[in-house]
Amino acid sequence: MSGLAFVFSPSLPNHRFLLENLDWLDEALGPGDEESLTIFDCPGQIELYTHVPILPTLSKHLHIRHDYSLCATYLLESTFVVDKAKFFAGTLSAMSAMIMLEMPHLNILSKMDLIRNQVPKRELKRFLDPDPSIITTDIHAQTNPRFHALNEAIVGLIDDFSMVQFLQVEAQNEDSVQAVLSYIDNCIGWSEVQEPKIPDDNIDYDPTTLGE
C-alpha cells in the first residue's frame, strides 16, 4: 500500500506524482481506436475512489487528451450477499465511488458461480436492486439495539439516493459478460459513433418467412 500512497495520497508532498508524469501513459496509449475498449484495471483499495480526488482528475485528462468516452465499473464479489451487513457496506462504498468519479458508472456482482447454490433467485433480486428493508429486518435482529439508529440512517441514505443497482457476471458465462459489455456500450454511446451497417443485397431470402 505504501507505493499506492506515494502515487495517490493527497496528504504527501508527492501526491501529484502520477499527474505530473503522464507522458509515459500518453505514449503507451498512443492514438485512439474507436473499434476497441481500453481497460484500466485499478487497485482494489476503496479509499482511492472514495477519498482521494486523483482519479477524477486522471479521467478528465483521458477525456480531454485522448477523447476517451469513459465508464467506471465497480466490482463487488457476490459472496458479500451472504453477509448482509458486509453487502450494504459494499453498497455504500459503490455509492461513494459513483459520486467521487463523476462519470457513467456500472455496479457489478462478480463471481456469481460462488453463490449459485447458496442464494435463491428470488432472494438475489433483493440485492441486485438493493432493498434497504433487509437492514431493518435481518440485520436489526443481529445487531445491538444501540446500532439501530445507525441502521435506520443507512436505510434513509440508500433510499434517498436510489443510485445503486447491480448487474451479474460470471467469467465462464459468455451471456453475462456480453450483457455487461452492452451496458458499457450504451453508457459511452459507442453505437452512436459507428457507421450504419448496409444490408448485403446479394443475400437471398424469402420475405414471407420474416417474423417467424
Stockholm file with secondary structure:
# STOCKHOLM 1.0

chainA/1-212         MSGLAFVFSPSLPNHRFLLENLDWLDEALGPGDEESLTIFDCPGQIELYTHVPILPTLSKHLHIRHDYSLCATYLLESTFVVDKAKFFAGTLSAMSAMIMLEMPHLNILSKMDLIRNQVPKRELKRFLDPDPSIITTDIHAQTNPRFHALNEAIVGLIDDFSMVQFLQVEAQNEDSVQAVLSYIDNCIGWSEVQEPKIPDDNIDYDPTTLGE
#=GR chainA/1-212 SS CHHHHHHHCTTSTTTTTTTTCCHHHHHHHCSCCTTSCCCCCCCSCTHHHHTCTHHHHHHHHHHHHHCCCCCEEEEEEGGGGGSHHHHHHHHHHHHHHHHHHCSCEEEEEECGGGGTTTSCHHHHHHHHTTCTHHIIIIIHHHSCGGGHHHHHHHHHHHHHHCCCCEEECCTTCHHHHHHHHHHHHHHHTGGGGSCCCCCCTTCCCCGGGTTC
#=GC SS_cons         CHHHHHHHCTTSTTTTTTTTCCHHHHHHHCSCCTTSCCCCCCCSCTHHHHTCTHHHHHHHHHHHHHCCCCCEEEEEEGGGGGSHHHHHHHHHHHHHHHHHHCSCEEEEEECGGGGTTTSCHHHHHHHHTTCTHHIIIIIHHHSCGGGHHHHHHHHHHHHHHCCCCEEECCTTCHHHHHHHHHHHHHHHTGGGGSCCCCCCTTCCCCGGGTTC
//
